[in-house]
Amino acid sequence: MRKIYLDHNATTFVHPEVFDEMKPYFTEKFGNASSIHEFGRIAKAALEDSRQKIAGFLGCKPKEIIFTSGGTESDNLAIKGVAFALHKKGKHIITSAIEHHAVLESCHYLEKNGFEVTYLKPDSSGRILPDTLKNAIRKDTILTTIMHANNETGTIQDIAALAGIAHEAGVAFHSDAVQSTGKIPYTIPELGVDMLSASGHKFYGPKGVGLLYIRENIKLVPLNHGGSHESNLRAGTENVAGIVGLAKAIEIAYRDMKVEYERLQRMKDAFISGMRSRIKDIMVIGDQQNCVPNTVNVSFNGIEGESIVLSLDLKGIAVSSGSACASGSINASHVLLAMGIPPEQAHGAIRFSFGRANAESDIEYILEILEREIARIRGISPLYGKA
Ligand SMILES: *Cc1c(COP(=O)(O)O)cnc(C)c1O
């Protein structure tokens, strides 16, 4: 059966050029970057070259990049690290209601430990309005954390405007850029953030490696204790092969950015207009003017997202629904509910995330299968057409 992977926001394959770059660091160049002999020096050089390369693309200083095990760890370190460093100054944190669980759960943990968190609501297109942030800032606010691009809808926030508002009030600003990195050509000076998280496996790098950008003057308390790795902020022997892969993945993403952006945008436009002409009662979710080029979130009235995911999987097409099925009860996506989308429609939402595993010529085939499967599921759905 023809297999089509449309879940690039969940993870991507490792780009063959990335894999080739990594291989020697598993075999002959296996040294510990902290060792002073030649094996160690070779690993250390690869580590620092990678840091420099990434800093060049992101437009920051190499020493402002800390390597981590991925987006989740970077988010935890940024949020808890600043909270613990600044708790004497204040105990209020601002985030949004549409963040990834890595951010939301870090905030919930802090709430259980004496901090107060405000969860900003987006507008119906998923954007956090600058005034919403302005009105939430208090004297005791120490940190604002708002994601760059949303993993479910692809909606991009105006981070420069939001960070500017935080800075006017003397509040540090972190952004989870896991879904924008490698997809849109940002630099850190353009965004104006103090901290930023990215993860290798979301842009054709390996899993288990990511980075946290930390502006020079920002103080954080480390969460891992041990050796003096990564400027004393992240103890643990560095994942040199992974870091070399992360740097290569960033290089390839910035090298191919324009071509890949335009290719994905063409696919997305063809997919959305194809769906609109072939399938009725659908709602495309998110701000299409401010969106990463690979993500389409669409709700199919009258059916459950989960049944669409399972039906498409049987046809060889991998997609995802924002809803999580916990012990038989399906919860609608917190992102879509926060945007004010009614639960019935949020339940029928599917995320299609395109990428390098897809060709433009796949679109017609995907639309054919989708049209047929939606019609079939609606035919047996007790909900469809009964409202
Ligand atoms: C995937 C993802 C994360 C988590 O990154 P991992 O490297 O998988 O831990 C965090 N934030 C967003 C927006 C993501 O999409």
The ligand as an SDF file (V2000), in Angstrom:
LIG
                    3D

 15 15  0  0  0  0  0  0  0  0999 V2000
    7.3730   18.7900   19.8450 C   0  0  0  0  0  0  0  0  0  0  0  0
    7.2140   20.0480   20.6100 C   0  0  0  0  0  0  0  0  0  0  0  0
    7.8260   20.2230   21.8600 C   0  0  0  0  0  0  0  0  0  0  0  0
    8.6060   19.1230   22.5290 C   0  0  0  0  0  0  0  0  0  0  0  0
    9.8280   18.9040   21.9060 O   0  0  0  0  0  0  0  0  0  0  0  0
   10.5940   17.4890   22.1580 P   0  0  0  0  0  0  0  0  0  0  0  0
   11.9190   17.7070   21.5080 O   0  0  0  0  0  0  0  0  0  0  0  0
    9.7720   16.4530   21.4810 O   0  0  0  0  0  0  0  0  0  0  0  0
   10.6940   17.3110   23.6230 O   0  0  0  0  0  0  0  0  0  0  0  0
    7.6760   21.4200   22.5020 C   0  0  0  0  0  0  0  0  0  0  0  0
    6.9570   22.4140   21.9530 N   0  0  0  0  0  0  0  0  0  0  0  0
    6.3470   22.3000   20.7610 C   0  0  0  0  0  0  0  0  0  0  0  0
    5.5730   23.4440   20.2070 C   0  0  0  0  0  0  0  0  0  0  0  0
    6.4560   21.1090   20.0470 C   0  0  0  0  0  0  0  0  0  0  0  0
    5.8300   20.9800   18.8810 O   0  0  0  0  0  0  0  0  0  0  0  0
  1  2  1  0
  2  3  1  0
  2 14  2  0
  3  4  1  0
  3 10  2  0
  4  5  1  0
  5  6  1  0
  6  7  2  0
  6  8  1  0
  6  9  1  0
 10 11  1  0
 11 12  2  0
 12 13  1  0
 12 14  1  0
 14 15  1  0
M  END
$$$$
